[in-house]
Protein backbone atom coordinates (compact mmCIF):
# COMPACT_ATOMS: atom_id res chain seq x y z
CA UNK A 1 0.00 0.00 0.00
CA UNK A 2 1.39 3.44 -0.89
CA UNK A 3 3.33 5.07 1.96
CA UNK A 4 2.99 2.06 4.29
CA UNK A 5 5.10 -1.02 3.40
CA UNK A 6 3.50 -3.10 6.17
CA UNK A 7 0.16 -3.03 4.33
CA UNK A 8 -0.20 -5.11 1.17
CA UNK A 9 -2.90 -4.57 -1.41
CA UNK A 10 -4.94 -7.57 -2.51
CA UNK A 11 -5.79 -6.96 -6.18
CA UNK A 12 -8.62 -8.75 -7.93
CA UNK A 13 -7.43 -8.68 -11.54
CA UNK A 14 -10.68 -9.95 -13.08
CA UNK A 15 -13.86 -8.69 -11.43
CA UNK A 16 -16.01 -11.07 -13.49
CA UNK A 17 -14.58 -14.02 -11.52
CA UNK A 18 -15.40 -14.36 -7.82
CA UNK A 19 -12.56 -14.69 -5.33
CA UNK A 20 -11.82 -18.31 -4.46
CA UNK A 21 -12.11 -19.02 -0.72
CA UNK A 22 -9.22 -21.51 -0.63
CA UNK A 23 -6.94 -19.15 -2.53
CA UNK A 24 -7.86 -16.33 -0.15
CA UNK A 25 -6.84 -18.49 2.82
CA UNK A 26 -3.51 -19.25 1.13
CA UNK A 27 -2.92 -15.55 0.46
CA UNK A 28 -3.53 -14.68 4.10
CA UNK A 29 -1.13 -17.42 5.24
CA UNK A 30 1.51 -16.21 2.79
CA UNK A 31 1.11 -12.60 3.93
CA UNK A 32 1.57 -13.72 7.53
CA UNK A 33 4.77 -15.60 6.64
CA UNK A 34 6.11 -12.45 4.96
CA UNK A 35 5.52 -10.32 8.05
CA UNK A 36 2.73 -8.27 6.48
CA UNK A 37 0.71 -6.38 9.11
CA UNK A 38 -2.49 -5.77 7.14
CA UNK A 39 -4.11 -6.88 3.89
CA UNK A 40 -6.23 -4.27 2.14
CA UNK A 41 -8.38 -4.94 -0.90
CA UNK A 42 -8.96 -2.83 -3.95
CA UNK A 43 -12.55 -1.91 -4.83
CA UNK A 44 -14.66 -5.10 -4.74
CA UNK A 45 -18.08 -5.90 -6.12
CA UNK A 46 -20.73 -7.28 -3.78
CA UNK A 47 -20.08 -11.04 -4.03
CA UNK A 48 -16.33 -10.70 -3.55
CA UNK A 49 -16.85 -8.24 -0.70
CA UNK A 50 -19.15 -10.68 1.06
CA UNK A 51 -16.54 -13.43 0.77
CA UNK A 52 -13.63 -11.43 2.21
CA UNK A 53 -15.82 -10.17 5.06
CA UNK A 54 -16.74 -13.78 5.86
CA UNK A 55 -12.97 -14.44 6.15
CA UNK A 56 -12.46 -11.78 8.80
CA UNK A 57 -11.92 -8.65 6.70
CA UNK A 58 -13.75 -5.53 7.84
CA UNK A 59 -15.12 -2.77 5.62
CA UNK A 60 -13.07 0.46 5.72
CA UNK A 61 -14.74 2.34 2.87
CA UNK A 62 -17.69 2.11 0.51
CA UNK A 63 -17.54 3.62 -2.94
CA UNK A 64 -20.28 5.03 -5.12
CA UNK A 65 -20.17 3.83 -8.73
CA UNK A 66 -21.28 6.45 -11.25
CA UNK A 67 -21.98 6.25 -14.97
CA UNK A 68 -22.06 8.79 -17.79
CA UNK A 69 -24.06 7.75 -20.86
CA UNK A 70 -22.67 9.22 -24.08
CA UNK A 71 -26.14 9.23 -25.64
CA UNK A 72 -26.69 12.28 -23.40
CA UNK A 73 -25.27 15.71 -24.32
CA UNK A 74 -21.63 16.20 -23.43
CA UNK A 75 -20.83 18.85 -20.81
CA UNK A 76 -19.23 21.98 -22.20
CA UNK A 77 -15.47 22.13 -22.03
CA UNK A 78 -14.47 24.42 -19.17
CA UNK A 79 -11.16 26.21 -19.89
CA UNK A 80 -10.45 27.12 -16.26
CA UNK A 81 -6.78 26.44 -16.89
CA UNK A 82 -4.61 25.29 -19.75
CA UNK A 83 -4.41 21.51 -19.76
CA UNK A 84 -1.13 19.88 -20.76
CA UNK A 85 0.23 16.35 -21.02
CA UNK A 86 1.12 14.68 -17.74
CA UNK A 87 4.34 12.94 -18.63
CA UNK A 88 6.49 10.54 -16.68
CA UNK A 89 8.73 13.36 -15.48
CA UNK A 90 5.69 14.96 -13.83
CA UNK A 91 4.73 11.92 -11.75
CA UNK A 92 6.72 12.96 -8.69
CA UNK A 93 4.83 16.26 -8.63
CA UNK A 94 1.54 14.42 -9.28
CA UNK A 95 2.30 12.18 -6.30
CA UNK A 96 2.58 15.26 -4.09
CA UNK A 97 -0.74 16.59 -5.38
CA UNK A 98 -2.40 13.22 -4.77
CA UNK A 99 -1.06 13.08 -1.21
CA UNK A 100 -2.29 16.62 -0.53
CA UNK A 101 -5.72 15.85 -1.99
CA UNK A 102 -6.37 12.44 -0.42
CA UNK A 103 -4.06 12.22 2.60
CA UNK A 104 -1.66 9.36 3.41
CA UNK A 105 -4.38 6.73 3.87
CA UNK A 106 -5.74 6.90 0.33
CA UNK A 107 -3.03 8.65 -1.71
CA UNK A 108 -1.19 6.88 -4.52
CA UNK A 109 2.55 7.13 -5.10
CA UNK A 110 4.03 7.77 -8.54
CA UNK A 111 4.59 4.10 -9.36
CA UNK A 112 0.89 3.39 -8.73
CA UNK A 113 -0.04 6.36 -10.91
CA UNK A 114 2.22 5.06 -13.68
CA UNK A 115 0.54 1.65 -13.50
CA UNK A 116 -2.85 3.34 -13.70
CA UNK A 117 -1.75 4.97 -16.94
CA UNK A 118 -1.02 1.50 -18.32
CA UNK A 119 -4.17 -0.23 -17.05
CA UNK A 120 -6.35 0.37 -20.12
CA UNK A 121 -5.94 -0.12 -23.84
CA UNK A 122 -5.97 3.65 -24.47
CA UNK A 123 -5.09 6.31 -21.92
CA UNK A 124 -5.06 10.07 -21.49
CA UNK A 125 -3.12 11.94 -18.79
CA UNK A 126 -3.62 15.66 -18.30
CA UNK A 127 -2.34 18.18 -15.77
CA UNK A 128 -3.10 21.72 -14.74
CA UNK A 129 -0.12 23.80 -13.63
CA UNK A 130 0.30 27.18 -11.98
CA UNK A 131 2.27 30.18 -13.27
CA UNK A 132 5.54 28.48 -12.28
CA UNK A 133 4.55 25.30 -14.17
CA UNK A 134 4.07 23.41 -10.91
CA UNK A 135 1.40 20.69 -11.13
CA UNK A 136 -1.68 21.62 -9.08
CA UNK A 137 -4.14 19.03 -10.45
CA UNK A 138 -4.25 16.05 -12.78
CA UNK A 139 -6.59 13.49 -14.31
CA UNK A 140 -5.85 9.97 -15.53
CA UNK A 141 -8.39 8.48 -17.92
CA UNK A 142 -8.61 5.36 -20.01
CA UNK A 143 -10.85 3.36 -22.28
CA UNK A 144 -11.13 -0.30 -23.22
CA UNK A 145 -13.85 -2.03 -25.27
CA UNK A 146 -15.89 1.18 -25.71
CA UNK A 147 -16.01 1.85 -21.96
CA UNK A 148 -14.31 4.93 -20.56
CA UNK A 149 -12.86 5.23 -17.08
CA UNK A 150 -12.06 8.36 -15.12
CA UNK A 151 -9.42 6.56 -13.12
CA UNK A 152 -7.88 9.28 -10.96
CA UNK A 153 -8.70 12.93 -10.39
CA UNK A 154 -6.67 14.87 -7.84
CA UNK A 155 -6.66 18.59 -7.10
CA UNK A 156 -4.36 20.21 -4.53
CA UNK A 157 -6.38 21.51 -1.60
CA UNK A 158 -5.72 25.22 -2.23
CA UNK A 159 -7.00 24.84 -5.81
CA UNK A 160 -10.15 22.89 -4.98
CA UNK A 161 -13.53 24.42 -5.82
CA UNK A 162 -11.85 26.60 -8.45
CA UNK A 163 -13.20 24.73 -11.46
CA UNK A 164 -9.98 22.86 -12.16
CA UNK A 165 -11.48 19.44 -11.41
CA UNK A 166 -14.44 20.28 -13.63
CA UNK A 167 -12.13 21.24 -16.51
CA UNK A 168 -10.15 18.02 -16.23
CA UNK A 169 -13.27 15.84 -15.98
CA UNK A 170 -14.97 17.44 -18.99
CA UNK A 171 -11.77 17.11 -21.02
CA UNK A 172 -11.65 13.40 -20.17
CA UNK A 173 -15.27 12.85 -21.23
CA UNK A 174 -14.75 14.60 -24.58
CA UNK A 175 -11.71 12.42 -25.23
CA UNK A 176 -13.67 9.25 -24.36
CA UNK A 177 -16.47 10.31 -26.71
CA UNK A 178 -13.95 10.82 -29.52
CA UNK A 179 -12.62 7.31 -28.87
CA UNK A 180 -16.12 5.92 -29.45
CA UNK A 181 -16.99 5.02 -25.85
CA UNK A 182 -20.61 4.15 -25.10
CA UNK A 183 -20.41 5.15 -21.46
CA UNK A 184 -17.92 6.20 -18.79
CA UNK A 185 -17.50 4.99 -15.22
CA UNK A 186 -15.99 6.57 -12.14
CA UNK A 187 -16.03 5.63 -8.47
CA UNK A 188 -15.46 7.67 -5.36
CA UNK A 189 -15.98 7.33 -1.63
CA UNK A 190 -19.53 7.81 -0.41
CA UNK A 191 -17.98 10.24 2.09
CA UNK A 192 -16.47 12.42 -0.67
CA UNK A 193 -19.27 14.97 -0.99
CA UNK A 194 -17.23 17.33 -3.19
CA UNK A 195 -16.48 14.63 -5.77
CA UNK A 196 -20.06 13.37 -5.79
CA UNK A 197 -21.33 16.93 -6.35
CA UNK A 198 -18.84 17.42 -9.18
CA UNK A 199 -19.80 14.24 -11.01
CA UNK A 200 -23.49 15.00 -10.56
CA UNK A 201 -22.93 18.47 -12.04
CA UNK A 202 -21.22 16.98 -15.09
CA UNK A 203 -24.04 14.52 -15.73
CA UNK A 204 -22.95 11.26 -14.13
CA UNK A 205 -25.72 9.20 -12.51
CA UNK A 206 -25.10 7.12 -9.41
CA UNK A 207 -25.75 3.41 -9.86
CA UNK A 208 -27.39 1.23 -7.22
CA UNK A 209 -24.26 -0.93 -7.04
CA UNK A 210 -21.61 0.02 -4.51
CA UNK A 211 -18.00 -1.06 -4.27
CA UNK A 212 -16.25 -2.05 -1.06
CA UNK A 213 -12.72 -1.70 0.27
CA UNK A 214 -11.95 -4.07 3.13
CA UNK A 215 -9.00 -4.74 5.41
CA UNK A 216 -7.68 -7.66 7.44
CA UNK A 217 -5.37 -7.54 10.46
CA UNK A 218 -3.11 -10.42 9.48
CA UNK A 219 -1.74 -11.04 12.99
CA UNK A 220 -5.24 -11.42 14.39
CA UNK A 221 -6.30 -13.67 11.51
CA UNK A 222 -3.29 -15.90 11.98
N, C-alpha and C positions, 0 to 999 in steps of 0.2 A: 504494500500500500504506500502511495506517495508520502514521503516525509516521516514514515514510521516503519523501519525494516523488521520490526517484530510482528507486524500484521501482514498476512498474505492474502491476496485477492483470489477468490475462487471464481473462475471465469467459465460460464456456460457458452461454449462456442456455437452451438446450434440450438436455438430456442424452440425449434419444432420437435426436439427429442427431449423427453423428460429425464431428469437426473436419475441415475440408477442408485438405489439404496446401498447395495453392496460396495459399489465404487466410492460412494460418499464416505462410508465407514473406513475404507482403505485410505482415502485422502486425509481424513482426520488423524488416523494412526501415523501416516507418513509425516504430517505437519508436526505432530507431537515429537516424533523422533528427530526432527530437524530443529527443535527448540523454538518453534513458532508459538507466539503468545496468543494470537487471535486469528481466526479465519473470517474473512468478510466477503460476502458475495457481491457480484455485480447486480444489475437490475434483473429481477426474476419475475416471470409470469406466475399466475396463481398456482398451478399444479406443482411447479418446482419449489415455490415458496412454501407451500404446505409440507412438502417432503422435508426440506431442511429444518423447518420449525419442529417437525416431529422427531428430528435427530438432535434436538437441543439448542439449535440456533434461536436467537431472539431478534425480533424486528427492530431495526434502528432508524429506518426511514421508509416512507411510502411515497411513490412518485405518481404524479398525474401523467397520463399519456394523452397527447393532443394531436389532432390531425388537421391538415389543411388540404382541401379538395380543389384541384386546379380547374375544375369546371366552374368554380366561382371566380369573380373578378379578382385580379391581382391587386395587392395594395400598391399605392403609388410609391415610387422610389423616393426616399427622404435624404437629400444631400446635406445632412447635418455636418458631416466632415468628409474629407476626401479619403476614399477607401483605396488601399494599396495591397499588393501581394504580401502575405505573411510567409516569409521564406525561412529556411532552416536557421539562418543566422539570427532571426528574430525570436526564436523559441525560448531563449533564456529570459528575454524581456516579457514574453507572453506568460511564462511560468510565474513571474512576479505579479503580473496582473491577475492571473488566476488565483494565486494565493491571497491577494488583497480582496478579491471579490468573494471568494468562497470560504476562506479561513483554512487552517491546517487540516481539519478533519476531512474536508471534501475536495480540496484543491488537487490539481494534477500537475506533476512535474513535466519538464520538457520532453522526456522520453515517452511518457504516456501521450502527450499531445502529438508527438511525431507518429506514434502508432495509430492514433485516431485518424490522422491524415491518410493513412494507408489502409484503413479498414473497409473502404468501399471501392467499387470499380472506378468511379470518377470522383474527384474531390475538388473543393474550392476553399482556399484559406485567405481571409481578408483581415486587415488590421486598420485601425484608426490611430493616428499619431498626433501628438501635440506640435507646437511650433518648433520644438527642438528635435523633432522626429522620434520622440520617445513613444513607445507603444502604450496606449491608454485603454484599448479595447480590441477584441478580436472575435472572429467567428470561424468555426470549422464546419463545413458542410460536405455532404456526399450524396451520391445516388447510385443505386444498383437495381437492375430489373424494374425500371420505371417508378421506383419509390425513392423519394428524397428524404434526407435526414439532416436536421439541424443538430449537429452532434455536440457542439460546445459553443457557448456564448458567454463571454466574460467581459465585464466592464469595471475598471478601477473605481473604487468607491466614490472618489471626488468627482467622477465624470458620470455617475449614475443619474438617471432622470433628466438627462440633457438631450435625449434623442439619439444618442450614439447607438444604443442597442437596437432601436427601431430601424435605423439606417442599415445596420449590418444584417438584421433579420430579413428586411425587405429585399436587399441585394441577394441574399441566399435564395429566397423564393423565386425571384426573377431568373436566376441562373438555373434552378431546378426545372422551371417551366421551359426554358430554352432547351434543356436536355431531354425533354419529352416525358417528364415525370407525371404520373396520374395523381399522386397525392404526396404530401410530406408529413413526416412524423417528428415530434420532439417530446422529450419528457423532462419534468422538473419536479422538485420536491413539492408536496402539497402544502408545505410551510412557506414556500417562496412566493409570497403574495405579489411582489413586484414583477417576477417573471410571468406568473399566471395572468396578470393584468396586461402585460405587454403582448403575449401571444393572443389573448382574447381581442385586443385592439387590432391586431393584424388580420384576424379572421380565422384563427385556429379554433376548433371546437374540441372540448374535452370529452374523451371517450369514457365509457363506463368502466373499462378495464383499468386496473391500477398495477403498478410494478412495485416490487418489494426489495429492499436491501436488508440483509440479515447478517448477524454476527455470532460467532461461537467462541467462547473462552476455552481454548484447547486444553489447558491444564485441568479445568473442571471436568471437561468431557472425558479426559483420559482417566 
